Amino acid sequence: MKTAKIRFLEKGEAARLPKGMKLLPKAVQQKYIETCGFYRLTAERDVLTGILQTEAENGMVQVWRKNAVKLMERLKKEGIEIVIPPIEGELPRDILPFAEGRKLTNLFAFEGAAEALRRQGKNPEECRYLMVGGNEDAWRAALTSMGNEVNHLAIFTLDPDSAKELIQELFEERGLMTEVFSSPKNQVFSQADVVFGCGMEQRAYEFMLKEGTIWIDLAGNRPVLRRLMEKRPDVVAVDGFFFKKDGLQTEGRFAEAEAFLSCPIFRENFRFSLAEAARNEMLCELQEKGYAVSGFSALGKRVKIRRNP
């Protein structure tokens, strides 16, 4: 195994203790967990899983950050090359790379959007796409999978000048006129069929979007994603994709770990600080290997997209 999954204790799950330890006071049990029994290893669905014996909300506590480091160092010694992190909770990130699924989501952003629109019964060529927040690097990463079917594109940014070079390229290379605006009151928000969240701006997007809009979070902006899920059930809010390959469907984090191990250019450029040509090469190679968007998720749970009436 070259991939491992790390998780915290799930709701209602108790830490496992030696039989004799269960007879001791709770304070002694807790001390034992924090110093000796802070993790256990198991095999779940053919993936080595490291279970930190505390709840996710304790992940940032100093003792559990140290224990997480020890667990990941153990996994590294076991030959693990990439870790699938938990949906909730924080882990130190400087020991092993994390497969969060976000890199694949960015690479396949427009392909995923087109699939979601088709499931709604819409024609992607007739739809309007909007990228909000972020910077030029984030926009270019999201645009990697944009095909010729996109005819209406806009960018919302507080720094319109930062988009000048990009929109000039889009016009010269694709003949695509891209609207750039900085006012959150612009009516483009109420017209967009797909919105890509490219940054961490904390705006009340739940009041700006029309019914049935597809929101694809590319930046890990969970506060905005949660508000949309809570206050706008009519909006399709997702932060990840499922991928189909060789007849099998895999959740985005696991697909990303597999891509890391099987695709050299993806592994070599995993930090994503690379030129547009390299991103295009990565996408083409993954597509040649059979990766294709086949489903959607939000905070680790599957999202079903229904056809609009």
Secondary structure, 3 states (H helix, E strand, C coil): CCEEEEEECCCCCCCCCCHHHHHCCHHHHHHHHHHCCCEEEEEECCEEEEEECCCHHHCCCHHHHHHHHHHHHHHHHCCCCEEECCCCCCCCCCCCCECCCHHHHHHCHHHHHHHHHHHCCCCHHHCCEEEECCCHHHHHHHHHHCCCCCCCEEEECCCHHHHHHHHHHHHHHHCCCEEEECCCCCCHHHHCCEEEECCCCCCCHHHCCCCCCEEEECCCCHHHHHHHHHHCCCCEEECEEEEEECCEEEEHHHHHHHHHHHCHHHHHCCCCCCCHHHHHHHHHHHHHCCCEEEEEEECCEEECCCCCC
